Amino acid sequence: MTSRIAPYGTWTSPISAESLAGSGHPVGGGAYAGDEVWWQELRPTEGGRLSIRRAGADGEPVDVLPVPFNVRTRVHEYGGGAWTVTGLADGPPVLVFANFDDQRVYRLDVDTVDAVPSPLTPEGLGMRFADLQQRGAEIIAVRETHSDSGLSRDIVAIPLDGSAASDAGRIRSIVSGSHFLASPRISPDGTKLAWIAWEHPQMPWDGTELRVGAIDEGGRVIDWRTLAGSTTESVLQPEWRGDDELFVISDRTGWWNLYLVEVAGAELRPLHAASFDFGGALWMLGTTWYTVLDADRVLTVRTFGTDQAAILDVRTGELTDLPLDIDSISFGARRGERILVTGGSAVLASGLRELDLQTRALTDIRLSVDDLPDRAYLPTAVARTFGTEERPVHTFVYEPANPDFAAPAGERPPFVAFVHGGPTSRTVPAVNPTIAYFTSRGIGVVDINYGGSTGYGREYRDRLRGQWGIVDVDDTVAAVRGLAEAGIADGHRLAIRGGSAGGWTVLASLTQSDVFACGASYFGVAELTLFAAETHDFESRYLDGLVGPLPEAADLYEQRAPLNNVDGLSCPVLLLQGLDDKIVPPSQAERFRDALQAKGLRHAYLAYEGESHGFRRASTIVSATEAELSFYGQVMGFVPVDVPVLPLEG
């Protein structure tokens, strides 16, 4: 079949904005429930509700959790560990979850016909719960309490019998005394608790402490001590090896590696020293990076750009790789030699699968996309490094791909730089319908892991310390210029898009350089002084490390803010914002919109009711995606098909 000749950006594609919203339903971690597997799934067509689902009698997914319940906790605003499956007295499985609307914890006895969730925690007291885990007749959790006197956090036990639903005093506080707590783990004999703690201004990837304390007869920690960690050492995910030893991740060598520590001795013994990360940024509570198979085997994931699963022999330190054909791997629940795996690659759709450790076979449970496009319409991810040997910039490049079209001879494609949020986060090769939406229309994408990204060691991560708005901008500019110099991209048709901290890099790049023709900021940070005052507690001191502490760095806050550098901006900007966003409030986008209006620059501002930090509703996803494509076409000189024209002001 002969390809039709048409300019880049004008190709037709079977991947529509509606298909992104309708067939895409990100699947999270799973759990074994009796003979079934249950999983978490985002439902864009249900207002962005997070449901718990399972396979029905015909194999098609059905809800375990009825509408309108929404499994999402707001601890740290990012949440995590919002549900677990329990079993009491060898009875049927019970779903325990945090509900988004009221932040109460509920239980659902799913064996009951037309079962309705019943509350386990009280209402109206400002409590939120995360990192839920069953222990006997209780749920162990991290509690965050908002009250007139301030905000506090502790590790608690919630009775499963529902007695705390009307009596908050029945929730037992096990330990407190730190501003942040995570990963509570009770020893097998029930006599000790291990957990992670840290204080402002550290973020968990900057410095945390591993603590262990004895549990008294009343179920409370009566004393504790620090086994590892500091303000400059990030320790993560303690797991018990018997009653007297702990596995733990630490980046004391510059890489998150695995260690074993005796509780009595408090000396960390490296299990496999390597220039790879075996851990990551703790954005969401409940995140794990390894699974203990038995006293002598640990199932791990090591990372340098992409992930590699392996089994670590604790006695010898040897790693045995598992060839899973997945570039982004997260392990979940385990049953015997079977374990649930979440992840995907550039050619393997992300989703939940079951790994048989004996045969190494992967079986699909539920993928995040219902109707995966023909592989011919999916781009290939190519890892490319730009910049210099002394200062490399790691990226994944996706060139345009559509078997039905070819560009006119000599034409180079427009490219969009995707800038991830965080900024302490990372991007990996993936079947990303949003990327394919653009590449199948003749628009290339470069996904950038700028300095500050995780997955390349602490030195790479620390490049951003004090340099936010400089290093991320320089690295992004170096990547797109490298693409143009290599003849891969049209240097006059370069765009940039990103969300949250990525939105900051979009606005900072547009105001500090002239390399981009335009940019799209999704709920991006536009200025810093008010942002530090308005944002939520978890990130309220994040800027201390990214820019500098206040009030000492007040001048830097003003100098770096894109809002204060609009004089350097000369290209169109698209702003997209959720009006319920508590992390980056709408005021950030609104102030930048006002500055664009004052300068008379072409722009559009799209604000969405009911959306918070990250768009979840189908209607929003369709609107934002089509608006972005129309915006690029108007600015970069092509006419995309089948999308409404976005009105621009200015």
C-alpha positions as CSV (number, residue, x, y, z in Angstrom):
1,M,0.0,0.0,0.0
2,T,1.4,3.4,-1.0
3,S,1.6,6.0,1.7
4,R,-0.2,9.3,1.1
5,I,2.1,12.4,0.9
6,A,0.9,15.1,3.4
7,P,2.7,17.6,5.6
8,Y,3.6,16.7,9.1
9,G,0.8,17.6,11.5
10,T,-2.0,17.1,9.0
11,W,-2.1,13.2,9.0
12,T,-5.3,11.5,10.0
13,S,-5.1,8.9,12.8
14,P,-7.3,6.2,14.3
15,I,-6.1,7.5,17.7
16,S,-8.6,10.2,18.6
17,A,-9.0,12.3,21.8
18,E,-12.2,10.3,22.5
19,S,-10.3,7.1,22.3
20,L,-7.8,8.5,24.8
21,A,-10.6,9.3,27.2
22,G,-12.8,6.3,26.5
23,S,-10.4,3.4,26.2
24,G,-7.8,4.7,28.5
25,H,-8.3,3.7,32.2
26,P,-5.0,3.6,34.1
27,V,-4.8,0.5,36.2
28,G,-3.0,0.5,39.5
29,G,-1.7,-2.1,41.9
30,G,-3.6,-5.3,42.5
31,A,-4.4,-7.7,45.3
32,Y,-5.3,-11.3,45.7
33,A,-8.8,-11.7,47.1
34,G,-9.7,-15.3,47.7
35,D,-9.4,-17.0,44.3
36,E,-9.6,-13.6,42.5
37,V,-7.4,-10.7,41.6
38,W,-8.7,-7.2,42.4
39,W,-7.2,-4.0,41.0
40,Q,-7.6,-0.3,41.1
41,E,-8.8,1.4,37.9
42,L,-9.4,5.0,37.0
43,R,-12.8,5.5,35.3
44,P,-12.6,8.7,33.1
45,T,-16.2,8.2,31.9
46,E,-17.4,8.2,35.6
47,G,-16.0,11.6,36.4
48,G,-12.5,10.3,37.2
49,R,-13.7,7.9,39.9
50,L,-11.1,5.4,41.1
51,S,-12.8,2.0,41.4
52,I,-11.8,-1.4,42.6
53,R,-12.6,-4.1,40.0
54,R,-12.3,-7.8,39.3
55,A,-13.0,-10.1,36.4
56,G,-16.7,-11.1,36.1
57,A,-18.1,-14.5,35.2
58,D,-17.6,-13.8,31.5
59,G,-14.1,-12.5,32.0
60,E,-15.0,-8.9,31.6
61,P,-14.2,-6.4,34.4
62,V,-16.9,-5.6,36.9
63,D,-16.9,-3.3,39.9
64,V,-16.2,-4.6,43.4
65,L,-16.9,-1.2,44.8
66,P,-20.2,0.4,43.8
67,V,-20.8,3.9,42.6
68,P,-20.3,6.6,43.8
69,F,-17.5,5.5,46.1
70,N,-14.1,6.7,45.0
71,V,-10.9,5.1,46.3
72,R,-8.5,7.9,46.9
73,T,-6.8,9.4,49.9
74,R,-5.6,13.0,50.3
75,V,-2.8,12.4,52.8
76,H,0.1,14.5,51.4
77,E,-2.5,15.4,48.7
78,Y,-0.9,12.7,46.5
79,G,-2.2,9.9,48.7
80,G,-1.2,6.3,48.2
81,G,-2.0,3.0,49.8
82,A,-5.7,3.9,49.7
83,W,-7.1,0.3,49.8
84,T,-6.3,-3.2,50.9
85,V,-7.9,-6.6,51.0
86,T,-8.4,-8.3,54.3
87,G,-9.6,-11.6,55.5
88,L,-11.0,-12.3,59.0
89,A,-11.2,-15.7,60.7
90,D,-10.7,-17.5,57.3
91,G,-13.8,-15.8,56.0
92,P,-14.4,-14.2,52.6
93,P,-12.2,-11.3,51.5
94,V,-13.1,-7.8,52.8
95,L,-12.3,-4.6,50.9
96,V,-11.0,-1.7,53.1
97,F,-10.6,1.7,51.5
98,A,-10.3,5.4,51.9
99,N,-13.1,7.3,50.2
100,F,-12.2,10.5,48.4
101,D,-15.3,12.6,49.1
102,D,-15.3,12.4,52.9
103,Q,-11.8,10.8,53.5
104,R,-13.3,8.2,55.8
105,V,-12.1,4.6,55.8
106,Y,-14.8,2.0,55.0
107,R,-15.1,-1.8,54.8
108,L,-17.1,-3.7,52.2
109,D,-18.1,-7.3,52.8
110,V,-18.4,-8.3,49.2
111,D,-19.9,-11.7,49.8
112,T,-23.2,-10.0,50.9
113,V,-25.8,-9.4,48.2
114,D,-26.1,-5.7,47.4
115,A,-23.4,-4.9,50.0
116,V,-22.9,-1.3,51.0
117,P,-19.7,0.0,52.5
118,S,-19.8,0.7,56.2
119,P,-17.5,3.3,57.8
120,L,-14.6,2.4,60.1
121,T,-13.6,6.0,61.0
122,P,-15.5,9.0,62.2
123,E,-16.7,11.9,60.0
124,G,-16.1,15.6,60.3
125,L,-12.9,15.5,62.4
126,G,-10.4,16.3,59.6
127,M,-8.8,12.9,59.5
128,R,-7.3,11.3,56.4
129,F,-5.7,7.8,56.2
130,A,-3.1,6.2,53.8
131,D,-0.8,3.3,53.5
132,L,-3.5,0.9,54.7
133,Q,-2.4,-2.6,55.8
134,Q,-4.2,-5.3,57.7
135,R,-2.8,-6.7,60.9
136,G,-5.2,-9.1,62.6
137,A,-8.5,-7.4,63.5
138,E,-7.0,-3.9,62.8
139,I,-5.9,-1.7,59.9
140,I,-2.5,-0.1,60.4
141,A,-2.3,3.3,58.6
142,V,-0.7,6.7,58.5
143,R,-3.1,9.3,59.7
144,E,-3.1,13.0,58.8
145,T,-5.3,15.2,61.0
146,H,-6.4,18.7,60.0
147,S,-7.8,20.9,62.8
148,D,-8.0,24.5,63.9
149,S,-4.8,24.0,65.9
150,G,-2.8,22.8,62.8
151,L,-1.8,19.6,61.1
152,S,-0.4,16.5,62.6
153,R,0.4,12.9,61.5
154,D,0.8,9.6,63.4
155,I,0.7,5.9,62.8
156,V,-2.5,4.4,64.0
157,A,-4.5,1.2,64.3
158,I,-8.2,1.3,63.2
159,P,-10.4,-1.5,64.5
160,L,-12.1,-3.5,61.7
161,D,-15.3,-4.0,63.8
162,G,-16.5,-0.5,63.0
163,S,-16.4,0.7,66.6
164,A,-14.3,3.8,65.7
165,A,-16.9,5.1,63.3
166,S,-18.7,6.9,66.1
167,D,-15.9,6.9,68.6
168,A,-12.6,8.4,67.5
169,G,-11.0,7.3,70.7
170,R,-11.1,3.7,69.5
171,I,-8.4,4.6,66.9
172,R,-5.2,3.8,68.7
173,S,-2.2,6.1,68.1
174,I,0.9,3.8,67.9
175,V,3.6,6.4,67.4
176,S,3.9,10.1,66.4
177,G,6.5,12.8,67.0
178,S,7.5,13.5,63.4
179,H,6.0,15.8,60.8
180,F,6.1,13.0,58.2
181,L,5.8,9.2,58.7
182,A,5.7,6.4,56.2
183,S,6.0,2.6,55.6
184,P,4.9,1.3,59.1
185,R,6.0,-2.3,59.4
186,I,5.2,-4.5,62.5
187,S,7.7,-7.3,63.2
188,P,6.3,-10.9,62.7
189,D,6.2,-11.4,66.5
190,G,4.3,-8.2,67.0
191,T,6.9,-6.7,69.5
192,K,8.5,-4.0,67.3
193,L,7.5,-1.4,64.8
194,A,9.8,-0.1,62.0
195,W,8.9,3.1,60.0
196,I,10.3,6.0,58.0
197,A,10.3,9.6,59.3
198,W,11.4,13.0,58.2
199,E,11.0,16.7,58.9
200,H,10.6,19.9,57.0
201,P,12.4,21.1,54.9
202,Q,13.6,17.6,53.7
203,M,11.6,15.8,51.0
204,P,11.8,12.0,51.3
205,W,14.3,11.8,48.5
206,D,16.6,14.3,50.3
207,G,16.8,12.7,53.8
208,T,14.8,10.4,56.0
209,E,15.3,8.2,59.0
210,L,14.7,4.5,59.6
211,R,13.3,4.1,63.1
212,V,12.5,1.1,65.2
213,G,10.6,1.0,68.5
214,A,9.3,-1.6,71.0
215,I,5.5,-2.0,71.2
216,D,4.0,-2.3,74.7
217,E,1.1,-4.3,75.8
218,G,-1.3,-1.5,74.9
219,G,-0.1,-1.5,71.3
220,R,1.9,1.7,71.5
221,V,5.6,2.4,70.8
222,I,7.1,3.1,74.2
223,D,10.6,4.0,72.9
224,W,12.4,4.2,69.6
225,R,15.8,4.8,68.1
226,T,17.1,5.7,64.7
227,L,18.9,2.9,62.8
228,A,19.9,4.7,59.7
229,G,19.3,7.9,57.7
230,S,19.9,11.6,58.1
231,T,19.1,14.9,56.5
232,T,21.4,13.9,53.6
233,E,20.6,10.2,53.4
234,S,17.3,8.9,52.0
235,V,16.2,5.5,53.4
236,L,13.1,3.8,52.1
237,Q,10.9,0.8,52.5
238,P,11.9,-1.2,55.6
239,E,10.8,-4.9,55.5
240,W,11.4,-7.5,58.3
241,R,13.6,-10.5,57.8
242,G,12.5,-12.4,60.8
243,D,12.1,-10.5,64.1
244,D,15.5,-9.0,64.5
245,E,16.7,-7.9,61.0
246,L,15.4,-5.4,58.4
247,F,15.9,-5.0,54.7
248,V,16.0,-1.3,53.7
249,I,17.0,0.9,50.8
250,S,19.5,3.7,51.3
251,D,21.3,6.1,48.9
252,R,24.3,6.6,51.2
253,T,26.7,5.7,48.3
254,G,24.9,8.0,45.8
255,W,22.6,5.2,44.6
256,W,19.5,3.7,46.2
257,N,20.9,0.2,47.1
258,L,19.6,-2.6,49.3
259,Y,21.0,-3.2,52.7
260,L,20.4,-5.5,55.7
261,V,20.5,-4.1,59.2
262,E,20.4,-5.9,62.6
263,V,18.0,-4.1,64.9
264,A,20.4,-4.6,67.8
265,G,23.5,-3.5,66.0
266,A,22.2,-0.7,63.7
267,E,24.9,-1.3,61.1
268,L,23.9,-1.5,57.4
269,R,25.3,-4.3,55.4
270,P,25.2,-3.8,51.6
271,L,23.6,-6.7,49.8
272,H,24.6,-5.7,46.2
273,A,26.6,-2.5,45.7
274,A,25.9,-1.1,42.2
275,S,25.6,2.1,40.2
276,F,21.9,1.6,39.8
277,D,18.9,2.8,41.8
278,F,16.9,0.1,43.5
279,G,14.5,2.7,44.9
280,G,12.8,5.9,43.8
281,A,11.1,9.1,44.9
282,L,8.4,8.5,47.6
283,W,5.7,10.7,46.1
284,M,2.9,8.4,47.1
285,L,2.6,6.5,50.4
286,G,2.5,2.7,50.1
287,T,5.0,2.7,47.2
288,T,7.4,-0.3,47.2
289,W,10.4,-1.2,45.1
290,Y,11.2,-4.7,46.1
291,T,9.4,-7.8,47.5
292,V,10.9,-10.2,50.1
293,L,10.4,-13.8,48.7
294,D,12.0,-15.5,51.7
295,A,14.8,-14.9,54.1
296,D,17.4,-15.5,51.4
297,R,15.7,-14.0,48.2
298,V,14.5,-10.6,47.3
299,L,12.7,-9.7,44.1
300,T,14.1,-6.3,43.0
301,V,14.0,-3.7,40.3
302,R,17.1,-1.8,39.4
303,T,17.0,1.4,37.3
304,F,19.2,3.4,35.1
305,G,16.7,5.1,32.8
306,T,14.7,1.8,32.3
307,D,13.9,-0.9,34.8
308,Q,15.3,-4.4,35.1
309,A,13.7,-7.0,37.3
310,A,16.0,-9.4,39.1
311,I,16.2,-11.8,42.1
312,L,18.8,-10.9,44.7
313,D,20.5,-13.8,46.6
314,V,20.9,-12.3,50.1
315,R,23.7,-14.7,51.0
316,T,25.9,-14.2,48.0
317,G,24.8,-10.8,46.7
318,E,24.3,-12.2,43.2
319,L,21.5,-10.8,41.0
320,T,19.7,-13.1,38.5
321,D,17.9,-11.0,35.9
322,L,14.3,-11.8,34.9
323,P,13.7,-11.0,31.2
324,L,10.2,-9.5,31.4
325,D,10.1,-7.2,28.3
326,I,8.9,-4.4,30.6
327,D,10.7,-1.1,30.9
328,S,8.7,0.2,33.9
329,I,8.1,-2.3,36.7
330,S,6.3,-2.2,40.0
331,F,5.7,-5.3,42.1
332,G,2.5,-5.8,44.1
333,A,0.9,-8.6,46.0
334,R,2.3,-12.1,46.1
335,R,0.9,-15.5,46.5
336,G,3.4,-18.3,46.6
337,E,5.5,-18.2,43.4
338,R,3.0,-15.8,41.7
339,I,3.3,-12.0,42.0
340,L,1.3,-9.1,40.5
341,V,3.3,-6.8,38.3
342,T,2.3,-3.3,37.1
343,G,4.1,-1.7,34.1
344,G,4.7,-1.7,30.4
345,S,7.1,-0.6,27.7
346,A,7.0,1.4,24.4
347,V,5.4,-1.6,22.7
348,L,3.7,-3.4,25.6
349,A,0.7,-1.6,27.0
350,S,0.9,-0.7,30.7
351,G,-1.3,-2.6,33.1
352,L,-1.6,-5.3,35.6
353,R,-0.1,-8.7,34.9
354,E,0.7,-11.8,36.9
355,L,4.3,-13.2,36.9
356,D,5.0,-16.8,37.5
357,L,8.4,-16.9,39.2
358,Q,8.9,-20.5,38.2
359,T,8.2,-20.2,34.5
360,R,8.9,-16.5,34.2
361,A,5.6,-16.2,32.2
362,L,3.6,-13.0,32.3
363,T,-0.2,-13.2,32.1
364,D,-2.4,-10.2,31.4
365,I,-4.9,-9.4,34.1
366,R,-6.1,-5.9,33.1
367,L,-4.4,-3.4,30.7
368,S,-4.8,0.3,31.0
369,V,-6.0,0.6,27.4
370,D,-9.0,-1.4,26.0
371,D,-8.4,-0.9,22.3
372,L,-4.7,-0.7,21.7
373,P,-3.9,0.9,18.4
374,D,-2.3,-1.2,15.7
375,R,1.4,-1.3,16.5
376,A,2.1,0.4,13.1
377,Y,0.6,3.6,14.6
378,L,2.7,3.4,17.8
379,P,6.1,5.2,17.8
380,T,9.4,3.6,18.7
381,A,11.1,4.9,21.8
382,V,14.8,5.6,21.3
383,A,17.0,6.4,24.3
384,R,19.1,9.4,23.3
385,T,21.5,11.4,25.3
386,F,22.1,15.1,24.5
387,G,24.2,17.8,26.2
388,T,27.8,17.1,27.0
389,E,29.8,14.2,28.5
390,E,30.2,16.2,31.7
391,R,26.5,17.2,31.7
392,P,24.4,14.6,29.9
393,V,20.7,15.0,29.3
394,H,18.8,11.7,29.1
395,T,15.7,11.5,26.8
396,F,13.4,9.1,25.0
397,V,12.7,10.2,21.4
398,Y,9.5,9.2,19.6
399,E,9.6,10.1,15.9
400,P,6.3,10.4,13.8
401,A,4.8,7.0,12.9
402,N,1.8,6.4,10.6
403,P,1.8,3.7,7.9
404,D,-0.8,5.6,5.9
405,F,1.3,8.8,5.4
406,A,4.6,10.2,4.5
407,A,5.9,13.7,4.6
408,P,7.0,15.7,1.5
409,A,10.6,15.2,0.6
410,G,12.9,17.5,2.7
411,E,10.3,18.4,5.3
412,R,11.3,17.9,8.9
413,P,8.7,17.3,11.6
414,P,7.6,19.6,14.3
415,F,8.5,18.3,17.8
416,V,7.0,18.7,21.2
417,A,9.2,18.4,24.3
418,F,7.4,16.6,27.1
419,V,8.6,17.8,30.5
420,H,7.6,15.6,33.4
421,G,6.4,16.9,36.7
422,G,7.8,16.5,40.1
423,P,10.4,17.8,39.3
424,T,11.8,14.8,41.2
425,S,10.2,12.2,39.0
426,R,11.1,10.5,35.8
427,T,9.8,9.3,32.5
428,V,10.2,5.8,31.0
429,P,9.4,4.3,27.6
430,A,5.7,3.5,27.4
431,V,2.7,2.9,25.2
432,N,1.5,6.4,25.9
433,P,-1.7,7.1,24.0
434,T,-1.1,10.9,24.3
435,I,2.3,10.5,22.7
436,A,0.9,8.3,20.0
437,Y,-1.9,10.8,19.4
438,F,0.7,13.4,18.3
439,T,3.2,11.1,16.6
440,S,0.5,9.4,14.5
441,R,-0.4,12.9,13.2
442,G,3.2,13.7,12.2
443,I,4.3,15.5,15.3
444,G,7.4,14.1,17.1
445,V,7.8,13.9,20.8
446,V,11.0,14.0,23.0
447,D,10.4,12.9,26.6
448,I,13.0,14.5,28.8
449,N,14.6,13.3,32.0
450,Y,16.3,16.6,32.8
451,G,18.8,17.0,35.7
452,G,16.9,16.5,38.9
453,S,15.1,13.4,37.6
454,T,15.3,10.1,39.5
455,G,16.6,6.9,38.1
456,Y,20.2,8.1,37.4
457,G,21.6,8.3,40.9
458,R,21.8,11.0,43.5
459,E,24.4,13.2,41.7
460,Y,22.1,13.5,38.7
461,R,19.1,14.1,41.0
462,D,21.0,16.8,43.0
463,R,21.9,18.8,39.9
464,L,18.6,20.6,40.4
465,R,19.3,21.6,44.0
466,G,19.1,25.4,44.1
467,Q,18.8,25.4,40.4
468,W,15.2,24.9,39.6
469,G,14.3,27.1,36.6
470,I,17.9,27.0,35.4
471,V,19.1,23.4,35.0
472,D,15.7,22.0,33.9
473,V,15.5,24.8,31.3
474,D,19.0,24.4,30.1
475,D,18.7,20.6,29.8
476,T,15.4,20.9,27.9
477,V,16.8,23.5,25.5
478,A,19.9,21.3,25.0
479,A,17.7,18.3,24.1
480,V,15.6,20.0,21.5
481,R,18.5,21.8,20.0
482,G,20.3,18.5,19.7
483,L,17.3,17.1,17.9
484,A,17.3,19.9,15.4
485,E,21.1,19.7,14.9
486,A,20.8,16.0,14.2
487,G,18.2,16.7,11.5
488,I,15.5,14.9,13.4
489,A,13.3,17.9,14.2
490,D,12.4,21.2,12.5
491,G,14.3,23.7,14.6
492,H,11.7,26.4,13.8
493,R,8.8,24.3,14.9
494,L,9.6,23.2,18.4
495,A,7.0,23.3,21.2
496,I,7.1,22.4,24.9
497,R,4.4,21.0,27.2
498,G,4.3,19.9,30.8
499,G,2.2,19.7,34.0
500,S,2.7,20.9,37.5
501,A,6.5,21.3,38.0
502,G,6.7,20.5,34.3
503,G,4.4,23.4,33.7
504,W,6.9,25.6,35.6
505,T,9.7,24.4,33.2
506,V,7.4,25.2,30.2
507,L,6.9,28.8,31.4
508,A,10.5,29.3,32.5
509,S,11.8,27.9,29.2
510,L,9.5,30.2,27.2
511,T,10.5,33.3,29.1
512,Q,14.2,32.5,29.2
513,S,14.9,31.2,25.6
514,D,13.7,31.8,22.1
515,V,14.1,28.2,20.9
516,F,10.4,27.3,21.2
517,A,7.6,28.4,18.9
518,C,5.0,27.9,21.7
519,G,4.2,26.1,24.9
520,A,1.4,24.4,26.8
521,S,1.3,24.5,30.6
522,Y,-0.9,22.1,32.4
523,F,-1.6,23.4,36.0
524,G,1.9,24.8,36.0
525,V,3.7,26.9,38.7
526,A,4.1,30.5,37.5
527,E,5.6,32.2,40.5
528,L,7.1,31.1,43.8
529,T,6.5,33.5,46.7
530,L,2.7,33.1,46.8
531,F,3.0,29.4,45.7
532,A,5.1,28.7,48.8
533,A,2.4,30.2,50.9
534,E,-0.6,28.7,49.1
535,T,0.5,25.1,48.4
536,H,-0.2,22.1,50.6
537,D,2.0,21.0,53.5
538,F,3.9,18.2,51.9
539,E,5.5,20.5,49.3
540,S,5.4,23.7,51.3
541,R,9.2,23.5,52.0
542,Y,10.1,21.8,48.7
543,L,11.4,25.1,47.3
544,D,14.0,25.3,50.1
545,G,16.0,22.7,48.2
546,L,15.0,23.6,44.7
547,V,15.6,27.3,45.0
548,G,16.5,28.3,48.6
549,P,15.0,28.9,52.0
550,L,12.9,31.9,52.8
551,P,13.4,34.7,53.6
552,E,17.0,34.4,52.6
553,A,16.3,33.5,49.0
554,A,13.4,35.9,48.5
555,D,15.2,37.7,45.7
556,L,15.8,34.4,43.9
557,Y,12.1,33.6,44.2
558,E,11.3,36.8,42.4
559,Q,14.1,36.5,39.8
560,R,13.3,32.9,38.8
561,A,9.5,33.2,38.6
562,P,8.3,33.1,35.0
563,L,5.5,35.5,36.0
564,N,8.2,38.1,36.6
565,N,9.9,37.4,33.3
566,V,7.1,37.8,30.9
567,D,9.1,40.6,29.2
568,G,11.3,37.9,27.8
569,L,8.3,36.0,26.3
570,S,7.4,36.5,22.7
571,C,5.5,33.3,21.7
572,P,1.9,32.0,22.3
573,V,1.0,30.1,25.4
574,L,-1.8,27.7,26.3
575,L,-2.8,27.4,29.9
576,L,-4.9,24.5,31.2
577,Q,-6.0,24.4,34.8
578,G,-8.3,22.4,37.2
579,L,-10.3,24.7,39.4
580,D,-10.2,22.3,42.4
581,D,-6.4,22.0,42.4
582,K,-5.0,22.2,45.9
583,I,-1.4,21.6,44.9
584,V,-1.0,24.2,42.2
585,P,-4.0,26.6,42.8
586,P,-5.8,28.2,39.9
587,S,-4.4,31.6,41.0
588,Q,-1.0,30.5,39.4
589,A,-2.4,30.1,35.9
590,E,-4.7,33.1,36.3
591,R,-1.8,35.5,37.2
592,F,0.1,34.3,34.2
593,R,-3.0,34.7,32.0
594,D,-3.3,38.3,33.2
595,A,0.3,39.0,32.3
596,L,-0.2,37.6,28.8
597,Q,-3.3,39.8,28.4
598,A,-1.4,42.8,29.6
599,K,1.4,42.2,27.1
600,G,-1.0,41.4,24.2
601,L,0.4,37.9,23.5
602,R,-1.6,35.3,21.8
603,H,-2.9,32.8,24.4
604,A,-5.8,30.7,25.6
605,Y,-6.8,29.8,29.2
606,L,-8.9,26.7,29.7
607,A,-10.2,26.1,33.3
608,Y,-12.1,23.0,34.2
609,E,-14.6,22.6,37.0
610,G,-14.3,19.5,39.2
611,E,-10.7,18.8,38.1
612,S,-7.8,18.8,40.5
613,H,-4.1,18.1,40.1
614,G,-4.2,15.9,37.0
615,F,-7.2,15.6,34.7
616,R,-9.4,12.6,35.2
617,R,-12.7,13.3,33.5
618,A,-13.3,12.1,29.9
619,S,-14.8,15.4,28.8
620,T,-11.8,17.3,30.1
621,I,-9.3,14.9,28.5
622,V,-11.0,15.3,25.1
623,S,-11.2,19.1,25.4
624,A,-7.6,19.6,26.5
625,T,-6.1,17.2,24.0
626,E,-7.9,18.7,21.0
627,A,-7.2,22.2,22.2
628,E,-3.5,21.4,22.4
629,L,-3.4,20.0,18.9
630,S,-5.3,23.0,17.5
631,F,-3.0,25.3,19.3
632,Y,0.2,23.7,17.9
633,G,-1.3,23.8,14.4
634,Q,-2.2,27.5,14.5
635,V,1.3,28.4,15.8
636,M,3.5,26.1,13.8
637,G,1.8,26.4,10.4
638,F,-0.2,23.2,9.8
639,V,-4.0,22.5,9.9
640,P,-4.8,19.4,12.0
641,V,-7.9,17.5,10.9
642,D,-11.0,16.6,12.9
643,V,-10.5,19.0,15.8
644,P,-12.2,22.2,16.6
645,V,-10.2,25.4,16.3
646,L,-9.2,26.7,19.6
647,P,-9.9,30.5,19.9
648,L,-6.8,32.5,20.9
649,E,-6.8,35.8,22.5
650,G,-4.3,38.6,22.1
